[in-house]
Amino acid sequence: MSLISFIISQTQLSEASIKNTVELLNEDCTIPFISRYRKERTGNLDEVQIGDIVKYKEQFEALEKRKSAILKALDEQGVLTSELKQKMEAAPDLTTLEDLYLPYKKSKKTKAETARQNGLEPLAKIMMSQNAHDLESVAFKYVKGNIASVEEALEGARHIIAEWINERSDIRNNIRHQLERFAMISTKVVKAKKDDENAQKFRDYFEWEENLSRIPSHRLLAILRAESEGFIKLKIAIDDDKALSKIEDRILRSNNDCSEHIQIAITDAYKRLLLPSLSNEALQIAKEKADEAAISVFTKNLKQLLLGSPLGEKRVLAIDPGFRTGCKVVCLDEQGNLLYNETIYPHPPKSDTMGAIKKIGSLTEAYKIDAIAIGNGTASRETEDFIRKIHFKNEVQVFVVSEAGASIYSASKIAREEFPDYDVTVRGSVSIGRRLQDPLAELVKIDAKSIGVGQYQHDVDQNKLQKSLDVVVENCVNAVGVNVNTASKSLLSYVSGIGPKLAENIFEYRKEHGAFSSRQDIKKVPRLGDKSFEQGAAFLRIKECKNPLDDSAVHPESYAIVEKMAKDLSKSVSDLIGNKDLLQKIDLKTYCTEAVGLPTLQDILKELEKPGLDIREQAKVFTFNQNIKTINDLHEGQLLPGIVNNITNFGCFVDIGIKESGLIHVSNLSDSFVKDVNEHVSLHQQVIVKVLEVDIPRKRIQLKLHK
């Protein structure tokens, strides 16, 4: 099977679209660039479809690499026949390939291998023929050397037969089929750990049983974590009698001494070799599916978080709240530069509320503050209450901002480079303020796994998780676009075709030569060649530039098209920008060429109408119920405002302004069946919820989405 036909079988996309996309990928083009600026070649595929092509391309290449390694090993063993080679090359997946290779694998010394070395393979073949009479007499001929008795000879022959049974693809696939459909996963608590405090969060699984094919991803990951921490033991089981009967039907052809021994070998093969191996395989497949589901939840959440509403270029006073250590206050300019920092103590034990009010009032006036950002950690509600009591001379908006991961950033190398003369508390406060100004620009500096919007993110395949998260960050950064004159190295590194090294070169060039005045100036950056410029230029924006297209998503390769459009209308390019009436006069078909079709031209026209338009909504002020301070203030039936702060497959968590987030279980999101939580809520969405149940001892709050 060729690469293209393999991807077609997995995606059902057209051959031409796949072929052209693979060619672009082989030319080192990025997904954002291909999906946005090569629509004619891909047949207008979106980022998700191109991402699928990348995934299956990698799967195919991994399969081909493994085939080559196995074929080389078989050739070196001198067992590679043309028939076996043909079967290997035709293997559609790794499972089939490994089954074909199993009989030839050089494994550790097995019972069967020992029996072979003792000369018992001919006896095993006689037994498998199932037509030998007086088997004990036949076996007696093999009593020699290390074999001291007829029973030892028969036992050794059975070990060889058990291995043959284990290596049969049809038998393995039959048991796989039974595991796939009927396997049950069951758990039992480790008695010695039952009362362990850390085990209590897994107590639902102290005794549990469920069909493996239907277990939700979050439950399987929780069970696997409980097992890895030693609190429970798990077992995968199917109907043994049915499985053994299926094997016997395929092997037994007579009813004599041979068949009795073969029956023993079948049971041995099943219990010692087949079931342990294939049940582990089934559990691994289930784990991989659970990983995929968890990673999908994480990537959806991360995308929503990164594309969260920015306040924009406003002056911000940011507060990292605290009690004993005080509240760390910083003032930032429109670009997020640190202007001032101080610590105030409005809460116990110092309780200098009046001094803090005066200080915040004077800072907002002195630094012309437009908005205040308060971290949502310890003392957040108390700090918000005290801020809202201040009478400002000018209008100042107050926001509560998630500080998840801010401590990770404040201690990071990036933070130390940005603020070498300030401690972690100041850096953390700056991060909170910048998150309000532009969540995307600030959150890209933090390891996505530390942002706190995942589901068992530390239990899934870390390589797959990291790869998926990197793709999400890259897609979000390029969807929004980057101001090349203000962007951090972290943000620049995610721009299509740039990467960490070129991002550093851009940053250093900007520091040495000042702001870029045009996209063409970007070519002057050391080691930024034509390919990198082609991939990244359209995602890099130049504000207040001579050519208005430099602050748009129009690719430099299409500037000539726009200039021709303007010339044909006897206007300048600037005249076209934002002029809907003029743009409606353009007949796009007259500008179609072999390379540029209607999809690209339609994108150009859309961009000219609102160049550089931020796809994100602007941040909105939100206020929690001021009477709810702790979980003790809650009671059933209350309607409360809240913000969705995490989404999982089993529901979503909502911040209602107290330490504990409440859970809207999937069954309480709608009166009808909910297939996908994301179809009903989104991260950071402002919602009204109804309190269904409050479990104060376990600190659990059950909520319902109020329509």
Secondary structure, 3 states (H helix, E strand, C coil): CCHHHHHHHHHCCCHHHHHHHHHHHHCCCCHHHHHHHCHHHHCCCCHHHHHHHHHHHHHHHHHHHHHHHHHHHHHHHCCCCHHHHHHHHHCCCHHHHHHHHHHHCCCCCCHHHHHHHCCCHHHHHHHHHCCCCCHHHHHHCCCCCCCCCHHHHHHHHHHHHHHHHHHCHHHHHHHHHHHHHHCEEEEEECHHHCCCHHHHHHHHHCEEEEECCCCCHHHHHHHHHHHHCCCEEEEEECCHHHHHHHHHHHHCCCCCHHHHHHHHHHHHHHHHHHHHHHHHHHHHHHHHHHHHHHHHHHHHHHHHHHCCCCCCCCCEEEEECCCCCCEEEEEECCCCCEEEEEEECCCCCCCCHHHHHHHHHHHHHHCCCCEEEEECCCCHHHHHHHHHCCCCCCCCEEEEECCCCHHHHHCCHHHHHHCCCCCHHHHHHHHHHHHHHCHHHHHCCCCHHHCCCCCCCCCCCHHHHHHHHHHHHHHHHHHHCEECCCCCHHHHHCCCCCHHHHHHHHHHHHHHHCCCCCHHHHHHCCCCCHHHHHHHHHHEECCCCCCHHHHCCCCHHHHHHHHHHHHHCCCCHHHHCCCHHHHHCCCHHHHCCCCCCHHHHHHHHHHHHCCCCCCCCCCCCCCCCCCCCCHHHCCCCCEEEEEEEEEECCEEEEECCCCCCEEEEHHHCCCCCCCCHHHCCCCCCEEEEEEEEEECCCCEEEEEECC
